[in-house]
Amino acid sequence: MNATATNTAPHATPRRGLAERLRRAGGLRRSEWIWGYLFISINLIFFLVFILGPIVQSFIMAFTRWSLLKPPQFIGLGNFRRLIDDDLFRTSLFNTVYFVAGYVPLITVLAFLLAVLLNRPLKGVGFLRTVYFLPSVVLLVSVAMVWHYMLDPQAGVINWLLKALGLPRPPMWLAEIRLALPTLIAIAVWRGVGYFAVIYLAGLQTIPGSLYEAAEIDGASGYRQMIHITVPLVSPTSFFVIVTSMIAGWQEFGLPFLMTGGGPANSTLTFLLYLYREAFTSLRLGYASLMAWVLFLVIFAVTLIEWRFVKGGEHVLAQ
């Protein structure tokens, strides 16, 4: 009888609750568990009220017509049908894709090259790192004001330089349909390249110097070292930069809002700017909620595609 009890006791122990086992082992007391749950309850309440709650509410609102002035009215798939027939939605989607297609490759390549330059033991390199990083921490309103002045058709510094070089008719950077969005892309790249260069710089400094020394002994040129050592070993950093800059591009709002207002002729109307107009100017909150979910699904899908692409590239490099 005693042998049976002795044999079955160890098998009963895993079935006990975690709290009971810790209590018998001299672990946390009941009061400590209560205090622990009280402390995490602050973050849990914040998550439920300010994150999960608005997410669920926005999903429900996507099936309603709500203008803040009247109670929400359930309309089923009415917002979806309106989205399909909305010309401005297609325009804003095209402009955002255009912005992302220009912004992401430019800022990725320039940030990488800038980081390679700043990773060298140059005189005053610390000052240069600060100078290049500074625009990313300056207020966006200040950036917009400075570039508004520099791009002014009459008194702007850039057009003054172009006139000095003999250009007969300097361009209207923010007033011409074909130039407005590329100009905003250039300003966005100028503002963010220092931030991503610092991220690349951190990735470059994790590469062992012995790899470059071995490559030099084998007679590899600087170009071949960059292609076969630097680029593959910073691929996780490149993935982070591409995904982060892509998300930032899809969510671009500040520059077109402050500098062009979506004009001229809606040529700089980005997706998020149109969403803002629908929500807070036209007071179509249900339709704006649907647009927000479309934006989320697009970013999620593109991120998954990039993840599969990067993983596939790392597999090829490993072989």
VEXMI-325505 format. One record per residue (C-alpha): residue in three letters; x, y, z. Coordinates in steps of 0.05 Angstrom, whole numbers, plus 32768, in hexadecimal, padded with zeros to 4 digits. Layout:
<atom><r>ALA</r><east>X</east><north>Y</north><up>Z</up></atom>
...
END
This chain:
<atom><r>MET</r><east>8000</east><north>8000</north><up>8000</up></atom>
<atom><r>ASN</r><east>8038</east><north>8030</north><up>8011</up></atom>
<atom><r>ALA</r><east>805D</east><north>801C</north><up>7FD2</up></atom>
<atom><r>THR</r><east>8020</east><north>802D</north><up>7FA8</up></atom>
<atom><r>ALA</r><east>8019</east><north>8071</north><up>7FC9</up></atom>
<atom><r>THR</r><east>8062</east><north>807F</north><up>7FBF</up></atom>
<atom><r>ASN</r><east>805F</east><north>806D</north><up>7F75</up></atom>
<atom><r>THR</r><east>8022</east><north>8097</north><up>7F66</up></atom>
<atom><r>ALA</r><east>8037</east><north>80D6</north><up>7F8B</up></atom>
<atom><r>PRO</r><east>806A</east><north>80EF</north><up>7F57</up></atom>
<atom><r>HIS</r><east>8037</east><north>80E6</north><up>7F20</up></atom>
<atom><r>ALA</r><east>8005</east><north>8112</north><up>7F44</up></atom>
<atom><r>THR</r><east>8034</east><north>814C</north><up>7F4C</up></atom>
<atom><r>PRO</r><east>8032</east><north>8165</north><up>7F02</up></atom>
<atom><r>ARG</r><east>7FE7</east><north>8169</north><up>7F07</up></atom>
<atom><r>ARG</r><east>7FE7</east><north>819D</north><up>7F3E</up></atom>
<atom><r>GLY</r><east>7FDF</east><north>81E6</north><up>7F2E</up></atom>
<atom><r>LEU</r><east>801B</east><north>8213</north><up>7F25</up></atom>
<atom><r>ALA</r><east>8008</east><north>823E</north><up>7F60</up></atom>
<atom><r>GLU</r><east>8000</east><north>8201</north><up>7F8E</up></atom>
<atom><r>ARG</r><east>8043</east><north>81E4</north><up>7F7A</up></atom>
<atom><r>LEU</r><east>8066</east><north>8226</north><up>7F85</up></atom>
<atom><r>ARG</r><east>8044</east><north>822E</north><up>7FC8</up></atom>
<atom><r>ARG</r><east>8059</east><north>81E8</north><up>7FE0</up></atom>
<atom><r>ALA</r><east>80A0</east><north>81F6</north><up>7FC6</up></atom>
<atom><r>GLY</r><east>80A5</east><north>8236</north><up>7FEE</up></atom>
<atom><r>GLY</r><east>8095</east><north>8262</north><up>7FB2</up></atom>
<atom><r>LEU</r><east>8068</east><north>829E</north><up>7FAC</up></atom>
<atom><r>ARG</r><east>8033</east><north>82A9</north><up>7FE2</up></atom>
<atom><r>ARG</r><east>7FEB</east><north>82BA</north><up>7FD2</up></atom>
<atom><r>SER</r><east>7FF5</east><north>8304</north><up>7FE1</up></atom>
<atom><r>GLU</r><east>8030</east><north>8307</north><up>7FB1</up></atom>
<atom><r>TRP</r><east>8005</east><north>82E8</north><up>7F7A</up></atom>
<atom><r>ILE</r><east>7FCF</east><north>831C</north><up>7F87</up></atom>
<atom><r>TRP</r><east>8001</east><north>8355</north><up>7F84</up></atom>
<atom><r>GLY</r><east>801E</east><north>8339</north><up>7F44</up></atom>
<atom><r>TYR</r><east>7FDA</east><north>8337</north><up>7F22</up></atom>
<atom><r>LEU</r><east>7FCC</east><north>837E</north><up>7F3B</up></atom>
<atom><r>PHE</r><east>800B</east><north>8398</north><up>7F1B</up></atom>
<atom><r>ILE</r><east>7FFF</east><north>8377</north><up>7ED8</up></atom>
<atom><r>SER</r><east>7FB6</east><north>838D</north><up>7EDA</up></atom>
<atom><r>ILE</r><east>7FCC</east><north>83D4</north><up>7ECB</up></atom>
<atom><r>ASN</r><east>7FEB</east><north>83C0</north><up>7E88</up></atom>
<atom><r>LEU</r><east>7FB2</east><north>838F</north><up>7E7B</up></atom>
<atom><r>ILE</r><east>7F7D</east><north>83C4</north><up>7E85</up></atom>
<atom><r>PHE</r><east>7FA4</east><north>83F5</north><up>7E59</up></atom>
<atom><r>PHE</r><east>7FA8</east><north>83C0</north><up>7E23</up></atom>
<atom><r>LEU</r><east>7F5E</east><north>83AF</north><up>7E26</up></atom>
<atom><r>VAL</r><east>7F45</east><north>83F7</north><up>7E29</up></atom>
<atom><r>PHE</r><east>7F75</east><north>841B</north><up>7DFA</up></atom>
<atom><r>ILE</r><east>7F8D</east><north>83E5</north><up>7DC9</up></atom>
<atom><r>LEU</r><east>7F60</east><north>83A8</north><up>7DC4</up></atom>
<atom><r>GLY</r><east>7F20</east><north>83CF</north><up>7DD0</up></atom>
<atom><r>PRO</r><east>7F2B</east><north>8402</north><up>7D98</up></atom>
<atom><r>ILE</r><east>7F41</east><north>83CA</north><up>7D69</up></atom>
<atom><r>VAL</r><east>7F00</east><north>83A4</north><up>7D74</up></atom>
<atom><r>GLN</r><east>7ED7</east><north>83E3</north><up>7D71</up></atom>
<atom><r>SER</r><east>7EF7</east><north>83F8</north><up>7D2F</up></atom>
<atom><r>PHE</r><east>7EE7</east><north>83B4</north><up>7D11</up></atom>
<atom><r>ILE</r><east>7E9E</east><north>83BB</north><up>7D25</up></atom>
<atom><r>MET</r><east>7E9C</east><north>8403</north><up>7D0C</up></atom>
<atom><r>ALA</r><east>7EB2</east><north>83EC</north><up>7CC7</up></atom>
<atom><r>PHE</r><east>7E6C</east><north>83D0</north><up>7CBD</up></atom>
<atom><r>THR</r><east>7E49</east><north>840F</north><up>7CD4</up></atom>
<atom><r>ARG</r><east>7E3A</east><north>8456</north><up>7CBD</up></atom>
<atom><r>TRP</r><east>7E4E</east><north>8486</north><up>7CF5</up></atom>
<atom><r>SER</r><east>7E59</east><north>84D1</north><up>7CF2</up></atom>
<atom><r>LEU</r><east>7E61</east><north>84DF</north><up>7D3D</up></atom>
<atom><r>LEU</r><east>7E22</east><north>850A</north><up>7D37</up></atom>
<atom><r>LYS</r><east>7DF3</east><north>84CE</north><up>7D34</up></atom>
<atom><r>PRO</r><east>7DF5</east><north>8489</north><up>7D53</up></atom>
<atom><r>PRO</r><east>7E19</east><north>8453</north><up>7D29</up></atom>
<atom><r>GLN</r><east>7DED</east><north>8432</north><up>7CF5</up></atom>
<atom><r>PHE</r><east>7DFD</east><north>83EB</north><up>7CDE</up></atom>
<atom><r>ILE</r><east>7E03</east><north>83E8</north><up>7C93</up></atom>
<atom><r>GLY</r><east>7E23</east><north>83A4</north><up>7C88</up></atom>
<atom><r>LEU</r><east>7E52</east><north>83A5</north><up>7C4C</up></atom>
<atom><r>GLY</r><east>7E3F</east><north>83EC</north><up>7C36</up></atom>
<atom><r>ASN</r><east>7E83</east><north>8408</north><up>7C47</up></atom>
<atom><r>PHE</r><east>7EA4</east><north>83D0</north><up>7C1F</up></atom>
<atom><r>ARG</r><east>7E7B</east><north>83E1</north><up>7BE1</up></atom>
<atom><r>ARG</r><east>7E8B</east><north>842A</north><up>7BE9</up></atom>
<atom><r>LEU</r><east>7ED5</east><north>8419</north><up>7BEF</up></atom>
<atom><r>ILE</r><east>7ED5</east><north>83F4</north><up>7BAD</up></atom>
<atom><r>ASP</r><east>7EB4</east><north>842F</north><up>7B88</up></atom>
<atom><r>ASP</r><east>7EDE</east><north>8466</north><up>7BAA</up></atom>
<atom><r>ASP</r><east>7F0C</east><north>8488</north><up>7B78</up></atom>
<atom><r>LEU</r><east>7F30</east><north>84AF</north><up>7BAF</up></atom>
<atom><r>PHE</r><east>7F3F</east><north>846E</north><up>7BD4</up></atom>
<atom><r>ARG</r><east>7F60</east><north>8452</north><up>7B95</up></atom>
<atom><r>THR</r><east>7F87</east><north>8493</north><up>7B8C</up></atom>
<atom><r>SER</r><east>7F9F</east><north>8493</north><up>7BD4</up></atom>
<atom><r>LEU</r><east>7FB2</east><north>844A</north><up>7BCE</up></atom>
<atom><r>PHE</r><east>7FD9</east><north>8457</north><up>7B8E</up></atom>
<atom><r>ASN</r><east>7FFD</east><north>8493</north><up>7BAD</up></atom>
<atom><r>THR</r><east>8010</east><north>846B</north><up>7BEB</up></atom>
<atom><r>VAL</r><east>802B</east><north>8431</north><up>7BC1</up></atom>
<atom><r>TYR</r><east>8052</east><north>8464</north><up>7B98</up></atom>
<atom><r>PHE</r><east>806D</east><north>8483</north><up>7BD8</up></atom>
<atom><r>VAL</r><east>8081</east><north>843F</north><up>7BF6</up></atom>
<atom><r>ALA</r><east>80A1</east><north>8428</north><up>7BB4</up></atom>
<atom><r>GLY</r><east>80CD</east><north>8465</north><up>7BB3</up></atom>
<atom><r>TYR</r><east>80D9</east><north>846F</north><up>7BFD</up></atom>
<atom><r>VAL</r><east>80EC</east><north>8428</north><up>7C14</up></atom>
<atom><r>PRO</r><east>8123</east><north>8418</north><up>7BE1</up></atom>
<atom><r>LEU</r><east>8141</east><north>845D</north><up>7BE5</up></atom>
<atom><r>ILE</r><east>8145</east><north>8461</north><up>7C30</up></atom>
<atom><r>THR</r><east>815E</east><north>8419</north><up>7C36</up></atom>
<atom><r>VAL</r><east>8197</east><north>8421</north><up>7C05</up></atom>
<atom><r>LEU</r><east>81AB</east><north>8467</north><up>7C1C</up></atom>
<atom><r>ALA</r><east>81A8</east><north>8454</north><up>7C66</up></atom>
<atom><r>PHE</r><east>81D4</east><north>8417</north><up>7C59</up></atom>
<atom><r>LEU</r><east>8208</east><north>843F</north><up>7C31</up></atom>
<atom><r>LEU</r><east>8208</east><north>8476</north><up>7C65</up></atom>
<atom><r>ALA</r><east>8212</east><north>8443</north><up>7C9D</up></atom>
<atom><r>VAL</r><east>824C</east><north>8424</north><up>7C78</up></atom>
<atom><r>LEU</r><east>826C</east><north>8469</north><up>7C72</up></atom>
<atom><r>LEU</r><east>8260</east><north>847A</north><up>7CBB</up></atom>
<atom><r>ASN</r><east>827B</east><north>8437</north><up>7CD1</up></atom>
<atom><r>ARG</r><east>82C1</east><north>844A</north><up>7CBA</up></atom>
<atom><r>PRO</r><east>82F4</east><north>846A</north><up>7CE9</up></atom>
<atom><r>LEU</r><east>82ED</east><north>84AF</north><up>7CCC</up></atom>
<atom><r>LYS</r><east>8300</east><north>84EF</north><up>7CF0</up></atom>
<atom><r>GLY</r><east>82C2</east><north>850F</north><up>7D0F</up></atom>
<atom><r>VAL</r><east>8297</east><north>84D2</north><up>7D00</up></atom>
<atom><r>GLY</r><east>8271</east><north>84DB</north><up>7D41</up></atom>
<atom><r>PHE</r><east>825C</east><north>8521</north><up>7D2D</up></atom>
<atom><r>LEU</r><east>8246</east><north>8508</north><up>7CE8</up></atom>
<atom><r>ARG</r><east>821B</east><north>84D2</north><up>7D08</up></atom>
<atom><r>THR</r><east>81F9</east><north>8507</north><up>7D32</up></atom>
<atom><r>VAL</r><east>81ED</east><north>8535</north><up>7CF6</up></atom>
<atom><r>TYR</r><east>81CE</east><north>84FE</north><up>7CCC</up></atom>
<atom><r>PHE</r><east>81A3</east><north>84E5</north><up>7D05</up></atom>
<atom><r>LEU</r><east>818A</east><north>852A</north><up>7D19</up></atom>
<atom><r>PRO</r><east>8152</east><north>8532</north><up>7CE4</up></atom>
<atom><r>SER</r><east>812F</east><north>84F4</north><up>7CFD</up></atom>
<atom><r>VAL</r><east>8124</east><north>8512</north><up>7D42</up></atom>
<atom><r>VAL</r><east>8110</east><north>8558</north><up>7D2B</up></atom>
<atom><r>LEU</r><east>80C6</east><north>8567</north><up>7D2F</up></atom>
<atom><r>LEU</r><east>80A2</east><north>8558</north><up>7CEE</up></atom>
<atom><r>VAL</r><east>8081</east><north>859D</north><up>7CEF</up></atom>
<atom><r>SER</r><east>80C6</east><north>85BD</north><up>7CF0</up></atom>
<atom><r>VAL</r><east>80DD</east><north>8591</north><up>7CB7</up></atom>
<atom><r>ALA</r><east>80A0</east><north>85A4</north><up>7C8E</up></atom>
<atom><r>MET</r><east>80AB</east><north>85EF</north><up>7C9B</up></atom>
<atom><r>VAL</r><east>80F5</east><north>85EC</north><up>7C88</up></atom>
<atom><r>TRP</r><east>80E8</east><north>85C6</north><up>7C48</up></atom>
<atom><r>HIS</r><east>80AD</east><north>85F3</north><up>7C36</up></atom>
<atom><r>TYR</r><east>80DD</east><north>862D</north><up>7C38</up></atom>
<atom><r>MET</r><east>8114</east><north>8609</north><up>7C12</up></atom>
<atom><r>LEU</r><east>80E4</east><north>85F3</north><up>7BDB</up></atom>
<atom><r>ASP</r><east>80C1</east><north>8636</north><up>7BD4</up></atom>
<atom><r>PRO</r><east>80BC</east><north>8646</north><up>7B89</up></atom>
<atom><r>GLN</r><east>80D0</east><north>868E</north><up>7B92</up></atom>
<atom><r>ALA</r><east>80FB</east><north>8694</north><up>7BD0</up></atom>
<atom><r>GLY</r><east>8111</east><north>864C</north><up>7BDB</up></atom>
<atom><r>VAL</r><east>815A</east><north>863A</north><up>7BE2</up></atom>
<atom><r>ILE</r><east>8156</east><north>85FF</north><up>7BB2</up></atom>
<atom><r>ASN</r><east>8136</east><north>8626</north><up>7B79</up></atom>
<atom><r>TRP</r><east>8167</east><north>865F</north><up>7B85</up></atom>
<atom><r>LEU</r><east>81A1</east><north>862E</north><up>7B7C</up></atom>
<atom><r>LEU</r><east>8181</east><north>8612</north><up>7B3D</up></atom>
<atom><r>LYS</r><east>8179</east><north>8658</north><up>7B21</up></atom>
<atom><r>ALA</r><east>81C1</east><north>8666</north><up>7B31</up></atom>
<atom><r>LEU</r><east>81D5</east><north>8628</north><up>7B0A</up></atom>
<atom><r>GLY</r><east>81AF</east><north>8644</north><up>7ACD</up></atom>
<atom><r>LEU</r><east>816E</east><north>861D</north><up>7AD0</up></atom>
<atom><r>PRO</r><east>813B</east><north>864A</north><up>7AAD</up></atom>
<atom><r>ARG</r><east>80FD</east><north>8632</north><up>7AD1</up></atom>
<atom><r>PRO</r><east>8107</east><north>8610</north><up>7B15</up></atom>
<atom><r>PRO</r><east>80D1</east><north>85DE</north><up>7B25</up></atom>
<atom><r>MET</r><east>8095</east><north>85E9</north><up>7B53</up></atom>
<atom><r>TRP</r><east>80A7</east><north>85AF</north><up>7B80</up></atom>
<atom><r>LEU</r><east>8067</east><north>85A9</north><up>7BA9</up></atom>
<atom><r>ALA</r><east>8037</east><north>85C8</north><up>7B76</up></atom>
<atom><r>GLU</r><east>8043</east><north>859A</north><up>7B3A</up></atom>
<atom><r>ILE</r><east>801F</east><north>8558</north><up>7B38</up></atom>
<atom><r>ARG</r><east>805A</east><north>8531</north><up>7B1D</up></atom>
<atom><r>LEU</r><east>808B</east><north>854D</north><up>7B50</up></atom>
<atom><r>ALA</r><east>8064</east><north>8553</north><up>7B91</up></atom>
<atom><r>LEU</r><east>8065</east><north>850A</north><up>7BA7</up></atom>
<atom><r>PRO</r><east>80AE</east><north>84FD</north><up>7B93</up></atom>
<atom><r>THR</r><east>80C0</east><north>853C</north><up>7BBA</up></atom>
<atom><r>LEU</r><east>809D</east><north>8521</north><up>7BF8</up></atom>
<atom><r>ILE</r><east>80C1</east><north>84DF</north><up>7BEF</up></atom>
<atom><r>ALA</r><east>8104</east><north>8503</north><up>7BEC</up></atom>
<atom><r>ILE</r><east>80F4</east><north>852B</north><up>7C2B</up></atom>
<atom><r>ALA</r><east>80DE</east><north>84EB</north><up>7C50</up></atom>
<atom><r>VAL</r><east>811E</east><north>84C8</north><up>7C3C</up></atom>
<atom><r>TRP</r><east>8148</east><north>8503</north><up>7C53</up></atom>
<atom><r>ARG</r><east>8125</east><north>8503</north><up>7C96</up></atom>
<atom><r>GLY</r><east>8129</east><north>84B8</north><up>7CA4</up></atom>
<atom><r>VAL</r><east>816B</east><north>84A2</north><up>7C85</up></atom>
<atom><r>GLY</r><east>8193</east><north>84B4</north><up>7CC3</up></atom>
<atom><r>TYR</r><east>8167</east><north>848B</north><up>7CF0</up></atom>
<atom><r>PHE</r><east>816C</east><north>844C</north><up>7CC5</up></atom>
<atom><r>ALA</r><east>81B7</east><north>8458</north><up>7CBB</up></atom>
<atom><r>VAL</r><east>81C1</east><north>8454</north><up>7D06</up></atom>
<atom><r>ILE</r><east>819B</east><north>8411</north><up>7D06</up></atom>
<atom><r>TYR</r><east>81C7</east><north>83F8</north><up>7CCE</up></atom>
<atom><r>LEU</r><east>8204</east><north>8411</north><up>7CF3</up></atom>
<atom><r>ALA</r><east>81F2</east><north>83E6</north><up>7D2F</up></atom>
<atom><r>GLY</r><east>81EC</east><north>83AA</north><up>7D01</up></atom>
<atom><r>LEU</r><east>822F</east><north>83B8</north><up>7CDF</up></atom>
<atom><r>GLN</r><east>8253</east><north>83BC</north><up>7D21</up></atom>
<atom><r>THR</r><east>823E</east><north>8375</north><up>7D32</up></atom>
<atom><r>ILE</r><east>8264</east><north>8358</north><up>7CF6</up></atom>
<atom><r>PRO</r><east>82A7</east><north>833B</north><up>7D0D</up></atom>
<atom><r>GLY</r><east>82E3</east><north>8360</north><up>7CF0</up></atom>
<atom><r>SER</r><east>8307</east><north>831D</north><up>7CE6</up></atom>
<atom><r>LEU</r><east>82D9</east><north>830E</north><up>7CAB</up></atom>
<atom><r>TYR</r><east>82F2</east><north>834C</north><up>7C86</up></atom>
<atom><r>GLU</r><east>833A</east><north>833C</north><up>7C98</up></atom>
<atom><r>ALA</r><east>8333</east><north>82F6</north><up>7C7C</up></atom>
<atom><r>ALA</r><east>8312</east><north>8312</north><up>7C3D</up></atom>
<atom><r>GLU</r><east>834C</east><north>8344</north><up>7C33</up></atom>
<atom><r>ILE</r><east>837E</east><north>830B</north><up>7C3A</up></atom>
<atom><r>ASP</r><east>8358</east><north>82E5</north><up>7C04</up></atom>
<atom><r>GLY</r><east>835D</east><north>8323</north><up>7BD7</up></atom>
<atom><r>ALA</r><east>8313</east><north>8337</north><up>7BD9</up></atom>
<atom><r>SER</r><east>8306</east><north>837F</north><up>7BC5</up></atom>
<atom><r>GLY</r><east>82DD</east><north>83AF</north><up>7BEF</up></atom>
<atom><r>TYR</r><east>82A2</east><north>83A5</north><up>7BC0</up></atom>
<atom><r>ARG</r><east>82A4</east><north>8359</north><up>7BC6</up></atom>
<atom><r>GLN</r><east>82AA</east><north>835F</north><up>7C12</up></atom>
<atom><r>MET</r><east>826B</east><north>8389</north><up>7C14</up></atom>
<atom><r>ILE</r><east>8244</east><north>835B</north><up>7BE7</up></atom>
<atom><r>HIS</r><east>825A</east><north>8318</north><up>7C06</up></atom>
<atom><r>ILE</r><east>8264</east><north>832D</north><up>7C4F</up></atom>
<atom><r>THR</r><east>8241</east><north>836E</north><up>7C62</up></atom>
<atom><r>VAL</r><east>8200</east><north>8367</north><up>7C3C</up></atom>
<atom><r>PRO</r><east>81F0</east><north>831F</north><up>7C52</up></atom>
<atom><r>LEU</r><east>8203</east><north>832A</north><up>7C9A</up></atom>
<atom><r>VAL</r><east>81D7</east><north>8368</north><up>7CA1</up></atom>
<atom><r>SER</r><east>819B</east><north>8347</north><up>7C80</up></atom>
<atom><r>PRO</r><east>8174</east><north>8344</north><up>7CC3</up></atom>
<atom><r>THR</r><east>8180</east><north>838F</north><up>7CCA</up></atom>
<atom><r>SER</r><east>816B</east><north>839A</north><up>7C82</up></atom>
<atom><r>PHE</r><east>812B</east><north>8373</north><up>7C8F</up></atom>
<atom><r>PHE</r><east>811C</east><north>83A0</north><up>7CCB</up></atom>
<atom><r>VAL</r><east>812B</east><north>83DF</north><up>7CA3</up></atom>
<atom><r>ILE</r><east>8101</east><north>83C9</north><up>7C68</up></atom>
<atom><r>VAL</r><east>80C5</east><north>83B5</north><up>7C92</up></atom>
<atom><r>THR</r><east>80C9</east><north>83F3</north><up>7CBF</up></atom>
<atom><r>SER</r><east>80D1</east><north>8423</north><up>7C85</up></atom>
<atom><r>MET</r><east>8099</east><north>8400</north><up>7C5E</up></atom>
<atom><r>ILE</r><east>8069</east><north>8407</north><up>7C99</up></atom>
<atom><r>ALA</r><east>807E</east><north>8450</north><up>7CA0</up></atom>
<atom><r>GLY</r><east>8072</east><north>845B</north><up>7C56</up></atom>
<atom><r>TRP</r><east>802C</east><north>843D</north><up>7C58</up></atom>
<atom><r>GLN</r><east>801C</east><north>8469</north><up>7C94</up></atom>
<atom><r>GLU</r><east>8038</east><north>84A9</north><up>7C77</up></atom>
<atom><r>PHE</r><east>800C</east><north>84E2</north><up>7C8E</up></atom>
<atom><r>GLY</r><east>8033</east><north>851D</north><up>7CAA</up></atom>
<atom><r>LEU</r><east>8059</east><north>8536</north><up>7C6D</up></atom>
<atom><r>PRO</r><east>801E</east><north>8537</north><up>7C3C</up></atom>
<atom><r>PHE</r><east>7FF1</east><north>8553</north><up>7C72</up></atom>
<atom><r>LEU</r><east>8021</east><north>858C</north><up>7C84</up></atom>
<atom><r>MET</r><east>8040</east><north>859B</north><up>7C40</up></atom>
<atom><r>THR</r><east>800D</east><north>858F</north><up>7C0A</up></atom>
<atom><r>GLY</r><east>7FCB</east><north>857D</north><up>7C2B</up></atom>
<atom><r>GLY</r><east>7FC5</east><north>8544</north><up>7BF9</up></atom>
<atom><r>GLY</r><east>7FCB</east><north>8571</north><up>7BBC</up></atom>
<atom><r>PRO</r><east>7FD5</east><north>8585</north><up>7B87</up></atom>
<atom><r>ALA</r><east>7F99</east><north>8561</north><up>7B6A</up></atom>
<atom><r>ASN</r><east>7F9E</east><north>8529</north><up>7B9E</up></atom>
<atom><r>SER</r><east>7FE3</east><north>8516</north><up>7B84</up></atom>
<atom><r>THR</r><east>7FFE</east><north>8510</north><up>7BCB</up></atom>
<atom><r>LEU</r><east>7FBF</east><north>84F5</north><up>7BEC</up></atom>
<atom><r>THR</r><east>7FDB</east><north>84B9</north><up>7C12</up></atom>
<atom><r>PHE</r><east>7FB1</east><north>8482</north><up>7C2F</up></atom>
<atom><r>LEU</r><east>7FB6</east><north>849A</north><up>7C77</up></atom>
<atom><r>LEU</r><east>7FA7</east><north>84E2</north><up>7C64</up></atom>
<atom><r>TYR</r><east>7F68</east><north>84CC</north><up>7C40</up></atom>
<atom><r>LEU</r><east>7F54</east><north>84A2</north><up>7C7C</up></atom>
<atom><r>TYR</r><east>7F5E</east><north>84DF</north><up>7CA8</up></atom>
<atom><r>ARG</r><east>7F31</east><north>8509</north><up>7C7B</up></atom>
<atom><r>GLU</r><east>7EFA</east><north>84D5</north><up>7C7B</up></atom>
<atom><r>ALA</r><east>7EFC</east><north>84CD</north><up>7CC6</up></atom>
<atom><r>PHE</r><east>7F05</east><north>8514</north><up>7CE0</up></atom>
<atom><r>THR</r><east>7EF0</east><north>8541</north><up>7CA6</up></atom>
<atom><r>SER</r><east>7EB7</east><north>851B</north><up>7C86</up></atom>
<atom><r>LEU</r><east>7EA6</east><north>84F7</north><up>7CC8</up></atom>
<atom><r>ARG</r><east>7E9D</east><north>84B4</north><up>7CA6</up></atom>
<atom><r>LEU</r><east>7EBC</east><north>848C</north><up>7CDF</up></atom>
<atom><r>GLY</r><east>7EA0</east><north>8449</north><up>7CC8</up></atom>
<atom><r>TYR</r><east>7EBF</east><north>8450</north><up>7C83</up></atom>
<atom><r>ALA</r><east>7F01</east><north>8469</north><up>7CA2</up></atom>
<atom><r>SER</r><east>7F02</east><north>842B</north><up>7CD0</up></atom>
<atom><r>LEU</r><east>7EFC</east><north>83FE</north><up>7C93</up></atom>
<atom><r>MET</r><east>7F36</east><north>8423</north><up>7C72</up></atom>
<atom><r>ALA</r><east>7F60</east><north>841A</north><up>7CB1</up></atom>
<atom><r>TRP</r><east>7F54</east><north>83CE</north><up>7CAE</up></atom>
<atom><r>VAL</r><east>7F66</east><north>83CE</north><up>7C64</up></atom>
<atom><r>LEU</r><east>7FA7</east><north>83F2</north><up>7C76</up></atom>
<atom><r>PHE</r><east>7FB6</east><north>83BF</north><up>7CAD</up></atom>
<atom><r>LEU</r><east>7FA9</east><north>8384</north><up>7C7F</up></atom>
<atom><r>VAL</r><east>7FD5</east><north>83A1</north><up>7C48</up></atom>
<atom><r>ILE</r><east>800F</east><north>83AE</north><up>7C78</up></atom>
<atom><r>PHE</r><east>8007</east><north>8369</north><up>7C97</up></atom>
<atom><r>ALA</r><east>8007</east><north>8347</north><up>7C53</up></atom>
<atom><r>VAL</r><east>8043</east><north>836D</north><up>7C39</up></atom>
<atom><r>THR</r><east>806A</east><north>835E</north><up>7C79</up></atom>
<atom><r>LEU</r><east>805C</east><north>8314</north><up>7C72</up></atom>
<atom><r>ILE</r><east>8073</east><north>8315</north><up>7C2A</up></atom>
<atom><r>GLU</r><east>80B3</east><north>8339</north><up>7C3E</up></atom>
<atom><r>TRP</r><east>80BE</east><north>8307</north><up>7C77</up></atom>
<atom><r>ARG</r><east>80B9</east><north>82CC</north><up>7C47</up></atom>
<atom><r>PHE</r><east>80E6</east><north>82EF</north><up>7C15</up></atom>
<atom><r>VAL</r><east>811C</east><north>82FE</north><up>7C49</up></atom>
<atom><r>LYS</r><east>8119</east><north>82B8</north><up>7C66</up></atom>
<atom><r>GLY</r><east>8120</east><north>829B</north><up>7C21</up></atom>
<atom><r>GLY</r><east>815B</east><north>82C8</north><up>7C13</up></atom>
<atom><r>GLU</r><east>817D</east><north>82B4</north><up>7C54</up></atom>
<atom><r>HIS</r><east>8173</east><north>826B</north><up>7C42</up></atom>
<atom><r>VAL</r><east>8194</east><north>8276</north><up>7BFE</up></atom>
<atom><r>LEU</r><east>81CE</east><north>829A</north><up>7C1F</up></atom>
<atom><r>ALA</r><east>81D7</east><north>8262</north><up>7C52</up></atom>
<atom><r>GLN</r><east>81DE</east><north>8230</north><up>7C19</up></atom>
END
